[in-house]
Amino acid sequence: MKYLFKFLIIVIAVSVLQSCKSVDLRSELLQSDSITNPEQRGRDLLNEAKIAMGYDKLSETEVYEVDALFNWKGIWLLMPMNAFPGNNNNALKLRLATNSFDGQVEYLEGRKTNTIQGVQSWQGYKKETNSDYIKRHEHDRYIWGLATYHYLLEAPMHLPDAEIIRYAGQKELEGINYETVYVTWGSEVPNKKYDRFLAYINPATKFIDLLEVTINDFFLPMPKGLQHATARYERKETSIGAFLPSNITIQLKGPKKIESKVYSFALSDYKFDAFDKALLYPLDDIEPIGFTKLNDK
């Protein structure tokens, strides 16, 4: 236990020391402005990846659900970073409205069994399975978690429509020369308002295998050193022909060996249009806003 606390203190100390410096995911090649036609090259790669993974087929659905099983590296459970408390090695079900940030998570095991946490047009709610009682709550970890995991699942569908897209060159990782594409909004340089992404596209499969991300709007105040993570994807073909994530590993900062993680979550048993979309919209007085962020309204 003494070792764990020592490790956490070191992590926090390093992050605080880096807290004054914004994370810049742009490659040196991109920053040097020496890439020919970076915008079109980047858009072409993202659109090619979208089709290769079948996200055009996902976009034709209205809703989908998937079972999720989170596994946290023990040391990180001591940090208040878990958007779905009580999820470690306990089965969950995610129900999501395609092309939106609306959805809900239901606890299938553990101390919160039968509890449903949901988000509708960025308004949070809580209810029990088979109960009509809905408790409203303010913006919190569940809203952040649902919107974030929803986006991580659907990212290849949305990234080609981003405001700023730039091809960033090749980056070698574990013997693969990935094509990388930088994505953001507002301005190309780092800023406090918009997140930034660096997509790693496998040249053989055209799949997005990794996403490096910055996180400006975490549900708790975090030093900039902890506002940088990598999502590593494993994918399997689903019943609609789309290759959706079967496992996502979250790593602190840039890509590392697959066994180095903060946590991972396995995804299985995808079902599409298997329930009424109205299930995800229990708040009658809240107008649906689709794939819109609050600061975009």
Salt bridges, closest charged atoms under 4 A:
ASP24 OD2 - ARG26 NH2 2.78
GLU39 OE2 - ARG43 NE 3.29
GLU39 OE1 - ARG166 NH1 3.91
GLU65 OE2 - LYS93 NZ 3.98
GLU65 OE1 - ARG95 NE 3.82
ASP67 OD1 - LYS93 NZ 2.61
GLU106 OE1 - ARG95 NH2 2.59
ASP140 OD2 - HIS137 ND1 3.46
GLU154 OE2 - HIS150 NE2 2.86
GLU154 OE1 - HIS158 NE2 2.91
GLU174 OE1 - ARG232 NH2 3.03
GLU188 OE2 - ARG26 NH1 3.60
GLU188 OE1 - ARG166 NE 3.15
GLU212 OE1 - LYS171 NZ 3.79
GLU212 OE2 - HIS228 NE2 2.76
ASP269 OD2 - LYS271 NZ 3.90
ASP285 OD1 - ARG136 NH2 2.65
